[in-house]
């Protein structure tokens, strides 16, 4: 028998990926599966990729039922997630995939979210310095956002090494449509998305901006300013983030940037610095918990460039949550996860 886990928000894309990963995990046992408005529907009606759950129905988001598990995954919008977390009885371990508990500054929260600030939990990005130990001892973990994960993993080693200016960071990142969730929207119709790449929430309005700034400031010990422009790409899953920052004084070169990334991630099972000259592709990370990185110094513009690719439902959501849960439960960190992508 494994550790019994519950999933709230199981009808969504991240929730479905959580179910898939839990079912294949050697140390976890699937417990209550809740889906709010979809309660009563067969699991396979929304996740036909999980035929082993034929005959299982999605249950209501009942705090008592969910709280009976050893660990609860919350894959819900932030308002629902915060309310359900507060209602859980007892002391189950919780990994929240929403933004509810990521930000430490109530003022930053108020600038981007209409709901009250619910508090701050341990930030669940194990690759940050010192984070693995904090996650291992935590009972409540806030799993990072998908865009934020790509940007933070790409830039943190450069800022920690003093190779880039924390006040001049520009990020342009494209995401697959699953990043927008499963709620029907005209903007996400196949007719609208196919053959088009479109910008949205540009001009500093995207909610992952303060999360990126907070995490990077913690790494370099200075205030960080990020200009973030997200793009919607005609693919179901994946993120490709191009992250640039002005080079620090002395203009470090290409090999300096690569050395910082190589040193920071030498022992990381899920972060891979690609061979020199090979650039990341979202297709190579599909279905995995991996992040692929490549760096270059642009001497003409005086900027560092780091490109990161990941699966927004893997390392950007469900995989990352499983990775944190493994640490919280004392299981091998890589259990139930893979760094190997699907191809073609």
VENLIN-V140854 format. One line per field, one symbol per residue. ss: DSSP state (h for helix, s for strand, l for the rest). phi: phi as a letter, one per 30 degrees, with the letter a starting at -180 (. if undefined). burial: 1 if it has 24 or more other C-alpha atoms within 12 Angstrom, else 0. Layout:
ss=???
phi=???
burial=???
//
This chain:
ss=llssssssllllhhhhhhhhhhhllllssssssslhhhlllshhhhllllhhhlllslslllhhhhllllsssslllhhhhhhhhhhlllllsssslllllllllhhhhhhhlllllllllsslllllllhhhhhhlllssslllhhhhhhhhhhhhhhhlllsssssssssssslhhhhlllllhhhlhhhhllllssslllllllhhhhhhhhhhhhhlllllsssssssllllllsssssssssllllllhhhhhhhhhhhllllllsssllllllllhhhhlllllssssssssllllsssssssslllhhhhhhhhhhhhhhhhlllllllllllllll
phi=.cddbcbcidddddddddeddddcddccbdcdbcbhdcejddeddcbddcddcejccdcdddedddddddbccccbeeddddddedcddibddbccdddebdcdceddeddbbdcddckbcedcceddeideddddcccbbcddddddedddddcedddddicbddcbcbbbbcbdddddicdeaddcdeddcdibcbdahdiicdddeddddddddddcibdbbbccbdbccdbdbkbbcccbbdddejheceddddddddddcecddccbddeejccdbdddceicccbcbbbaccddcibdbbcbbaddccddadddddeddeddciceddeibbccdcad
burial=00111111111111111111111010111111111100101111011001001001111111101111111111111101111111010001111111111111000010011000111011111111101101110111111111111111111111111111110111111111111111000001000010000100000101111111111111110001111111111111111111111111001111011101110110011111110000111111111111111111100001111111111111111111111111111000111111111000
//
